[in-house]
Amino acid sequence: CKNWFKESVKKLSIITIFSMNSLDETTEKVLLIEIVGILEALESNAISLNEAENICFSPYIQKKLKEKKCNPEILEIVERGCELEDIKSLIPESYYKNIADLKNLGLALVGKYPFIHSSFWRE
């Protein structure tokens, strides 16, 4: 089951997003939904901070998204997600509040994107 998860994350991150020349609104919205889900799982202790960093909150991911001309507001969420490890070790009482704040930023941003039509997955 773990191998399946690793391969799924790899496919989602590398093939779907990093192989694209640029990110369209639909891809950015799906990415945001993924980020919000990661933050929810992190907040609920369903995944570790290390896992969240491996999936999304790393300087490498941030660099790749910047190269793809990703929305600066998404880049800010990823950048602040990269800082969670420092917050957890230096200001542990602020850790969960920061996760909640990032999740709320992501949710607010998701709502600004257009509706995803069912044809998205068939293209």
Disulfide bonds with the S-S distance in Angstrom:
none
